[in-house]
């Protein structure tokens, strides 16, 4: 399943009218996958935004492609 290491903070932002979740300092996300072959490539997109106490930079996306090998 999906997991993360880090403490999530959740709040409703009145300016952008959305529920937001943020992590202070750092976070590690992990995802268990079932392999149908001994090797595969995992593709995805990460959308993120960086903020300080006073402002946020525009959100950005990073596409990734990670080769994986099944563990025994």
N, C-alpha and C positions, 0 to 999 in steps of 0.2 A: 503494500500500500504506500500511499504518499506520506512522507514524514518531513519534519523540519527541526533543526536545532537552533533555538533562539526564542525569545519571548515576543509574541505578537501583541501589538497594541491596536485596539479598534476604536474608531469614533466616527461620528457623522460630521462631514465637513459642510457647513452652511454655504460657503462660497461656491463650491462646485456641485453641491447637492448630491453627494454620494457617500456611501459608507466606505471608509478607508481602513486598511490594515497596514501597519508599518512596523519595522524592526529597527531597534536602535543598535548602532555599531555594526553588527554583522549577523548573517543568517546563512545556514546551509540547508538546501532543499534536497531531498532524495526521493526516488521513485523505484519501487520494485517492478521488474518486468519479467514476463515468462518468455523464454526463448523457444522458437520453433526450429531453429537451426543453430549450429555451434557458433556462428558469427552473424552479426547484424549491424545496422546503422540506426541510431536513434536520432530523429530530427525533431526540432521544435522551435518555438519562439518565446523569448522572455520579454515581457513589457514591464518597465520600471520607471520610477521617478525619484529624483534626489531632491531633498528639502533641507532647509535650515529652519531655525525658529522664526525667520522673517520672510522667507520666500522659497518657491520651488522652481526648479528648472522644468522645461517642457518634458513630457514623458517621451521615452525612447524605446525602440524595440531592437533586440539582437536575435538573429537567427543562428541556430547552432546545429551541428551535425557531429555525433560522437560515435565512433566505431566501438562495439562491445563484443566481448567473448564470453560465452557461457561458463560459469564456474561449475565445478564438479562436486 
